[in-house]
Amino acid sequence: MPMKYVVRLSPEEREQLQDLVSNRKTQAYRIRHARVLLKADAEGPDWMD
């Protein structure tokens, strides 16, 4: 199955998302969305959708 969306994060975006995930006072749904984006990043672990 071909990938529908390819996520490419800039280094600044990646750093912002990592800061968001490490912050304990962030809402859970925001942390979950940030983790998904970090995992789906083509330059990162490159997990499938």
PyMOL Python script that loads the backbone (N, CA, C, O; Angstrom):
from pymol import cmd

cmd.read_pdbstr("""\
ATOM      1  N   MET A   1       0.845  -1.167   0.000  1.00  0.00           N
ATOM      2  CA  MET A   1       0.000   0.000   0.000  1.00  0.00           C
ATOM      3  C   MET A   1       0.901   1.243   0.000  1.00  0.00           C
ATOM      4  O   MET A   1       1.744   1.389   0.885  1.00  0.00           O
ATOM      5  N   PRO A   2       0.734   2.135  -0.976  1.00  0.00           N
ATOM      6  CA  PRO A   2       1.563   3.341  -1.020  1.00  0.00           C
ATOM      7  C   PRO A   2       1.208   4.293   0.122  1.00  0.00           C
ATOM      8  O   PRO A   2       0.073   4.343   0.593  1.00  0.00           O
ATOM      9  N   MET A   3       2.224   5.043   0.544  1.00  0.00           N
ATOM     10  CA  MET A   3       1.994   6.010   1.619  1.00  0.00           C
ATOM     11  C   MET A   3       1.127   7.148   1.096  1.00  0.00           C
ATOM     12  O   MET A   3       1.318   7.632  -0.020  1.00  0.00           O
ATOM     13  N   LYS A   4       0.186   7.561   1.908  1.00  0.00           N
ATOM     14  CA  LYS A   4      -0.719   8.627   1.507  1.00  0.00           C
ATOM     15  C   LYS A   4      -0.102   9.998   1.770  1.00  0.00           C
ATOM     16  O   LYS A   4      -0.234  10.911   0.955  1.00  0.00           O
ATOM     17  N   TYR A   5       0.563  10.136   2.899  1.00  0.00           N
ATOM     18  CA  TYR A   5       1.173  11.402   3.273  1.00  0.00           C
ATOM     19  C   TYR A   5       2.623  11.164   3.682  1.00  0.00           C
ATOM     20  O   TYR A   5       2.937  10.173   4.341  1.00  0.00           O
ATOM     21  N   VAL A   6       3.486  12.065   3.291  1.00  0.00           N
ATOM     22  CA  VAL A   6       4.881  12.000   3.698  1.00  0.00           C
ATOM     23  C   VAL A   6       5.128  13.195   4.614  1.00  0.00           C
ATOM     24  O   VAL A   6       4.890  14.340   4.230  1.00  0.00           O
ATOM     25  N   VAL A   7       5.605  12.924   5.822  1.00  0.00           N
ATOM     26  CA  VAL A   7       5.852  13.974   6.803  1.00  0.00           C
ATOM     27  C   VAL A   7       7.338  14.303   6.787  1.00  0.00           C
ATOM     28  O   VAL A   7       8.177  13.428   6.999  1.00  0.00           O
ATOM     29  N   ARG A   8       7.658  15.559   6.537  1.00  0.00           N
ATOM     30  CA  ARG A   8       9.040  16.022   6.562  1.00  0.00           C
ATOM     31  C   ARG A   8       9.101  17.225   7.501  1.00  0.00           C
ATOM     32  O   ARG A   8       8.546  18.288   7.220  1.00  0.00           O
ATOM     33  N   LEU A   9       9.788  17.027   8.618  1.00  0.00           N
ATOM     34  CA  LEU A   9       9.907  18.089   9.613  1.00  0.00           C
ATOM     35  C   LEU A   9      11.264  18.766   9.491  1.00  0.00           C
ATOM     36  O   LEU A   9      12.285  18.117   9.263  1.00  0.00           O
ATOM     37  N   SER A  10      11.251  20.084   9.649  1.00  0.00           N
ATOM     38  CA  SER A  10      12.516  20.809   9.693  1.00  0.00           C
ATOM     39  C   SER A  10      13.139  20.584  11.063  1.00  0.00           C
ATOM     40  O   SER A  10      12.451  20.160  11.991  1.00  0.00           O
ATOM     41  N   PRO A  11      14.416  20.859  11.201  1.00  0.00           N
ATOM     42  CA  PRO A  11      15.050  20.695  12.524  1.00  0.00           C
ATOM     43  C   PRO A  11      14.371  21.540  13.608  1.00  0.00           C
ATOM     44  O   PRO A  11      14.269  21.106  14.755  1.00  0.00           O
ATOM     45  N   GLU A  12      13.910  22.735  13.252  1.00  0.00           N
ATOM     46  CA  GLU A  12      13.234  23.591  14.225  1.00  0.00           C
ATOM     47  C   GLU A  12      11.897  22.987  14.655  1.00  0.00           C
ATOM     48  O   GLU A  12      11.552  23.007  15.836  1.00  0.00           O
ATOM     49  N   GLU A  13      11.145  22.447  13.683  1.00  0.00           N
ATOM     50  CA  GLU A  13       9.861  21.812  14.011  1.00  0.00           C
ATOM     51  C   GLU A  13      10.079  20.583  14.881  1.00  0.00           C
ATOM     52  O   GLU A  13       9.342  20.356  15.841  1.00  0.00           O
ATOM     53  N   ARG A  14      11.088  19.795  14.548  1.00  0.00           N
ATOM     54  CA  ARG A  14      11.401  18.597  15.330  1.00  0.00           C
ATOM     55  C   ARG A  14      11.755  18.977  16.772  1.00  0.00           C
ATOM     56  O   ARG A  14      11.312  18.325  17.717  1.00  0.00           O
ATOM     57  N   GLU A  15      12.550  20.030  16.931  1.00  0.00           N
ATOM     58  CA  GLU A  15      12.940  20.481  18.269  1.00  0.00           C
ATOM     59  C   GLU A  15      11.724  20.967  19.058  1.00  0.00           C
ATOM     60  O   GLU A  15      11.603  20.672  20.247  1.00  0.00           O
ATOM     61  N   GLN A  16      10.824  21.707  18.412  1.00  0.00           N
ATOM     62  CA  GLN A  16       9.607  22.183  19.078  1.00  0.00           C
ATOM     63  C   GLN A  16       8.754  21.010  19.542  1.00  0.00           C
ATOM     64  O   GLN A  16       8.243  21.021  20.662  1.00  0.00           O
ATOM     65  N   LEU A  17       8.596  20.007  18.699  1.00  0.00           N
ATOM     66  CA  LEU A  17       7.789  18.845  19.066  1.00  0.00           C
ATOM     67  C   LEU A  17       8.430  18.061  20.203  1.00  0.00           C
ATOM     68  O   LEU A  17       7.728  17.581  21.093  1.00  0.00           O
ATOM     69  N   GLN A  18       9.737  17.926  20.187  1.00  0.00           N
ATOM     70  CA  GLN A  18      10.422  17.218  21.266  1.00  0.00           C
ATOM     71  C   GLN A  18      10.287  17.981  22.587  1.00  0.00           C
ATOM     72  O   GLN A  18      10.136  17.368  23.643  1.00  0.00           O
ATOM     73  N   ASP A  19      10.339  19.311  22.530  1.00  0.00           N
ATOM     74  CA  ASP A  19      10.127  20.112  23.736  1.00  0.00           C
ATOM     75  C   ASP A  19       8.708  19.944  24.255  1.00  0.00           C
ATOM     76  O   ASP A  19       8.486  19.873  25.464  1.00  0.00           O
ATOM     77  N   LEU A  20       7.753  19.879  23.341  1.00  0.00           N
ATOM     78  CA  LEU A  20       6.352  19.709  23.715  1.00  0.00           C
ATOM     79  C   LEU A  20       6.141  18.361  24.402  1.00  0.00           C
ATOM     80  O   LEU A  20       5.418  18.276  25.395  1.00  0.00           O
ATOM     81  N   VAL A  21       6.765  17.315  23.880  1.00  0.00           N
ATOM     82  CA  VAL A  21       6.622  15.976  24.454  1.00  0.00           C
ATOM     83  C   VAL A  21       7.260  15.907  25.837  1.00  0.00           C
ATOM     84  O   VAL A  21       6.740  15.233  26.726  1.00  0.00           O
ATOM     85  N   SER A  22       8.375  16.593  26.025  1.00  0.00           N
ATOM     86  CA  SER A  22       9.075  16.518  27.308  1.00  0.00           C
ATOM     87  C   SER A  22       8.443  17.395  28.385  1.00  0.00           C
ATOM     88  O   SER A  22       8.752  17.237  29.566  1.00  0.00           O
ATOM     89  N   ASN A  23       7.566  18.315  27.996  1.00  0.00           N
ATOM     90  CA  ASN A  23       6.914  19.205  28.959  1.00  0.00           C
ATOM     91  C   ASN A  23       5.777  18.457  29.649  1.00  0.00           C
ATOM     92  O   ASN A  23       4.870  17.960  28.981  1.00  0.00           O
ATOM     93  N   ARG A  24       5.814  18.374  30.961  1.00  0.00           N
ATOM     94  CA  ARG A  24       4.825  17.619  31.738  1.00  0.00           C
ATOM     95  C   ARG A  24       3.472  18.331  31.830  1.00  0.00           C
ATOM     96  O   ARG A  24       2.467  17.693  32.141  1.00  0.00           O
ATOM     97  N   LYS A  25       3.429  19.624  31.568  1.00  0.00           N
ATOM     98  CA  LYS A  25       2.180  20.369  31.743  1.00  0.00           C
ATOM     99  C   LYS A  25       1.391  20.511  30.445  1.00  0.00           C
ATOM    100  O   LYS A  25       0.402  21.243  30.396  1.00  0.00           O
ATOM    101  N   THR A  26       1.813  19.831  29.418  1.00  0.00           N
ATOM    102  CA  THR A  26       1.113  19.874  28.129  1.00  0.00           C
ATOM    103  C   THR A  26      -0.054  18.905  28.153  1.00  0.00           C
ATOM    104  O   THR A  26       0.012  17.857  28.795  1.00  0.00           O
ATOM    105  N   GLN A  27      -1.126  19.257  27.451  1.00  0.00           N
ATOM    106  CA  GLN A  27      -2.302  18.393  27.393  1.00  0.00           C
ATOM    107  C   GLN A  27      -1.954  17.085  26.687  1.00  0.00           C
ATOM    108  O   GLN A  27      -1.134  17.059  25.769  1.00  0.00           O
ATOM    109  N   ALA A  28      -2.585  16.012  27.127  1.00  0.00           N
ATOM    110  CA  ALA A  28      -2.254  14.667  26.642  1.00  0.00           C
ATOM    111  C   ALA A  28      -2.453  14.531  25.136  1.00  0.00           C
ATOM    112  O   ALA A  28      -1.632  13.905  24.465  1.00  0.00           O
ATOM    113  N   TYR A  29      -3.513  15.096  24.597  1.00  0.00           N
ATOM    114  CA  TYR A  29      -3.752  14.935  23.164  1.00  0.00           C
ATOM    115  C   TYR A  29      -2.681  15.647  22.343  1.00  0.00           C
ATOM    116  O   TYR A  29      -2.340  15.193  21.251  1.00  0.00           O
ATOM    117  N   ARG A  30      -2.148  16.754  22.852  1.00  0.00           N
ATOM    118  CA  ARG A  30      -1.072  17.455  22.139  1.00  0.00           C
ATOM    119  C   ARG A  30       0.217  16.631  22.151  1.00  0.00           C
ATOM    120  O   ARG A  30       0.937  16.577  21.154  1.00  0.00           O
ATOM    121  N   ILE A  31       0.497  15.997  23.278  1.00  0.00           N
ATOM    122  CA  ILE A  31       1.673  15.137  23.371  1.00  0.00           C
ATOM    123  C   ILE A  31       1.538  13.968  22.410  1.00  0.00           C
ATOM    124  O   ILE A  31       2.495  13.616  21.721  1.00  0.00           O
ATOM    125  N   ARG A  32       0.354  13.361  22.358  1.00  0.00           N
ATOM    126  CA  ARG A  32       0.121  12.224  21.463  1.00  0.00           C
ATOM    127  C   ARG A  32       0.314  12.640  20.009  1.00  0.00           C
ATOM    128  O   ARG A  32       0.957  11.916  19.248  1.00  0.00           O
ATOM    129  N   HIS A  33      -0.228  13.788  19.606  1.00  0.00           N
ATOM    130  CA  HIS A  33      -0.076  14.260  18.230  1.00  0.00           C
ATOM    131  C   HIS A  33       1.390  14.540  17.907  1.00  0.00           C
ATOM    132  O   HIS A  33       1.862  14.228  16.815  1.00  0.00           O
ATOM    133  N   ALA A  34       2.102  15.130  18.862  1.00  0.00           N
ATOM    134  CA  ALA A  34       3.517  15.427  18.642  1.00  0.00           C
ATOM    135  C   ALA A  34       4.315  14.137  18.471  1.00  0.00           C
ATOM    136  O   ALA A  34       5.188  14.064  17.607  1.00  0.00           O
ATOM    137  N   ARG A  35       4.028  13.119  19.281  1.00  0.00           N
ATOM    138  CA  ARG A  35       4.731  11.834  19.164  1.00  0.00           C
ATOM    139  C   ARG A  35       4.466  11.177  17.821  1.00  0.00           C
ATOM    140  O   ARG A  35       5.376  10.610  17.216  1.00  0.00           O
ATOM    141  N   VAL A  36       3.230  11.250  17.351  1.00  0.00           N
ATOM    142  CA  VAL A  36       2.879  10.658  16.052  1.00  0.00           C
ATOM    143  C   VAL A  36       3.660  11.356  14.943  1.00  0.00           C
ATOM    144  O   VAL A  36       4.204  10.698  14.056  1.00  0.00           O
ATOM    145  N   LEU A  37       3.717  12.681  14.990  1.00  0.00           N
ATOM    146  CA  LEU A  37       4.462  13.415  13.963  1.00  0.00           C
ATOM    147  C   LEU A  37       5.950  13.082  14.006  1.00  0.00           C
ATOM    148  O   LEU A  37       6.585  12.926  12.963  1.00  0.00           O
ATOM    149  N   LEU A  38       6.499  12.975  15.198  1.00  0.00           N
ATOM    150  CA  LEU A  38       7.916  12.630  15.312  1.00  0.00           C
ATOM    151  C   LEU A  38       8.189  11.230  14.782  1.00  0.00           C
ATOM    152  O   LEU A  38       9.213  11.009  14.137  1.00  0.00           O
ATOM    153  N   LYS A  39       7.302  10.285  15.038  1.00  0.00           N
ATOM    154  CA  LYS A  39       7.498   8.911  14.563  1.00  0.00           C
ATOM    155  C   LYS A  39       7.321   8.803  13.052  1.00  0.00           C
ATOM    156  O   LYS A  39       7.975   7.982  12.408  1.00  0.00           O
ATOM    157  N   ALA A  40       6.437   9.629  12.479  1.00  0.00           N
ATOM    158  CA  ALA A  40       6.147   9.551  11.045  1.00  0.00           C
ATOM    159  C   ALA A  40       7.110  10.383  10.202  1.00  0.00           C
ATOM    160  O   ALA A  40       7.044  10.335   8.974  1.00  0.00           O
ATOM    161  N   ASP A  41       7.991  11.134  10.828  1.00  0.00           N
ATOM    162  CA  ASP A  41       8.921  11.983  10.103  1.00  0.00           C
ATOM    163  C   ASP A  41       9.810  11.142   9.183  1.00  0.00           C
ATOM    164  O   ASP A  41      10.383  10.139   9.608  1.00  0.00           O
ATOM    165  N   ALA A  42       9.915  11.555   7.939  1.00  0.00           N
ATOM    166  CA  ALA A  42      10.717  10.818   6.959  1.00  0.00           C
ATOM    167  C   ALA A  42      12.195  10.827   7.324  1.00  0.00           C
ATOM    168  O   ALA A  42      12.916   9.898   6.960  1.00  0.00           O
ATOM    169  N   GLU A  43      12.663  11.843   8.026  1.00  0.00           N
ATOM    170  CA  GLU A  43      14.062  11.934   8.437  1.00  0.00           C
ATOM    171  C   GLU A  43      14.303  11.223   9.768  1.00  0.00           C
ATOM    172  O   GLU A  43      15.451  11.038  10.173  1.00  0.00           O
ATOM    173  N   GLY A  44      13.232  10.826  10.445  1.00  0.00           N
ATOM    174  CA  GLY A  44      13.351  10.164  11.743  1.00  0.00           C
ATOM    175  C   GLY A  44      13.217   8.659  11.606  1.00  0.00           C
ATOM    176  O   GLY A  44      13.810   8.073  10.700  1.00  0.00           O
ATOM    177  N   PRO A  45      12.450   8.013  12.487  1.00  0.00           N
ATOM    178  CA  PRO A  45      12.291   6.554  12.441  1.00  0.00           C
ATOM    179  C   PRO A  45      11.566   6.070  11.187  1.00  0.00           C
ATOM    180  O   PRO A  45      11.695   4.904  10.813  1.00  0.00           O
ATOM    181  N   ASP A  46      10.804   6.954  10.531  1.00  0.00           N
ATOM    182  CA  ASP A  46      10.116   6.644   9.265  1.00  0.00           C
ATOM    183  C   ASP A  46       9.132   5.481   9.442  1.00  0.00           C
ATOM    184  O   ASP A  46       9.161   4.515   8.680  1.00  0.00           O
ATOM    185  N   TRP A  47       8.281   5.582  10.434  1.00  0.00           N
ATOM    186  CA  TRP A  47       7.246   4.571  10.630  1.00  0.00           C
ATOM    187  C   TRP A  47       6.167   4.731   9.570  1.00  0.00           C
ATOM    188  O   TRP A  47       5.949   5.831   9.061  1.00  0.00           O
ATOM    189  N   MET A  48       5.503   3.655   9.242  1.00  0.00           N
ATOM    190  CA  MET A  48       4.407   3.695   8.278  1.00  0.00           C
ATOM    191  C   MET A  48       3.172   4.298   8.934  1.00  0.00           C
ATOM    192  O   MET A  48       3.050   4.303  10.159  1.00  0.00           O
ATOM    193  N   ASP A  49       2.268   4.802   8.121  1.00  0.00           N
ATOM    194  CA  ASP A  49       1.018   5.401   8.614  1.00  0.00           C
ATOM    195  C   ASP A  49       0.147   4.373   9.293  1.00  0.00           C
ATOM    196  O   ASP A  49      -0.941   4.701   9.767  1.00  0.00           O
TER     197      ASP A  49
END
""", "prot")
cmd.dss("prot")
cmd.show_as("cartoon", "prot")
cmd.util.cbc("prot")
cmd.orient("prot")
